[in-house]
Amino acid sequence: MVAFAVALAPAQVLRRPIKYFPDSSVDLPRDHFKSDWYSAQLSALQEPSLYQMIKAANAESYRFLWLRTFHHPVAVRIDVNPDGTSLLTAKMASGAGGYRPGTISEKHSQMLSKEQTSAFLSQVEASRFWRAPNPINDQRGTDGSQWIIEGLKHGRYHVVDRWSPTSGVARQLGSIMAFDLANLKVPKEEIY
């Protein structure tokens, strides 16, 4: 019986989940609920960890993770290229953001021009994304949606997580990424 337990230990170490968020960046102290939930959704969407890319000094990426309780999880990522263009990748999973994510049901990528990329980066700065506080406890109900914006720029990582925002940095940048740039078609009643 002991040999069996020892034999399993190395395999368990190899299957350690990807670390998507720094400690206490989305959770209250000693709580890993949100980090585990968001990580499971990102893993199902086959998304890379922006947090683990901080060692790549020239990397610049932004991601909007939209987890609506009863609707499909969405991830929109913008990877900025050295020439000033960027690659936008949008994905949707078949499950529900408040429950099991399911598998990727839609995926598309497109190049953004230098002008589109510059306009988006100007909005990141104007929204004061890099100075927005996190984590905050803004949940006022049980059902709703999480709007999570991550950013990676020159070895610096930041995340902003808001519950069903009607304004502010998460709503502003998430809307630009999902609707203006990725051109997602979502019925008005499903935007919350």
BELUR-V927292 format. One line per field, one symbol per residue. ss: DSSP state (~ for helix, > for strand, _ for the rest). phi: phi as a letter, one per 20 degrees, with the letter a starting at -180 (. if undefined). psi: psi as a letter, one per 40 degrees, with the letter a starting at -180 (. if undefined). A space follows every 10 residues. Layout:
ss: ???
phi: ???
psi: ???
This chain:
ss: _~~~~~~~~~ ~~~~______ __________ __~~~~~~~~ ~~~~______ ~~~______> >>>>>>>>__ ___>>>>>>> _____>>>>> >>>_______ ___>>>>>>> >>_~~~~~~~ ~~~~~~__~~ ~_________ ____>>>>>> >>>__>>>>> >>>_____~~ ~~~~~~~~~~ ~______~~~ __
phi: .fffffffgf ffffegffee cfgmecdfgm cdgfgfffff ffffelefef gfeffegefb bccddddegd cffccccdde egenebdecd ccdeecfece fmcfdbbbcb edfgffffff fffgfffmgf dffafcddfd aderbddddd ccblmddbcc ccelfdbngf ffffffffdf eelfdcggfe db
psi: dddddddddd ddddfhihhd iihedeiihf hedddddddd ddddefiihd deeeegdehh iihhhhghde ihihhhhhhh ideeiihhhh iiieahdebh daihdihiii hhiddddddd ddddddefde ehiiiigehe adiaihhhhi ihhfehiiih hihfieaadd dddddddddd defhhhidee h.
